[in-house]
């Protein structure tokens, strides 16, 4: 019975680790996509007017 519990714990640990890794990959891809979607100001050659 002890072997059965250890095996289940090992499987649960592997599944948990895979879920965490997938979540980190998903979060990093969303972050990269968000950065790419925000273009900078278009240079027009004129000096920026400030108050």
Buried (B, 14 or more C-beta within 10 A) or exposed (E): EEEEEEEEEEEEEEEEEEEEEEEEEEEEEEEEEEEEEEEEEEEEEEEEEEE
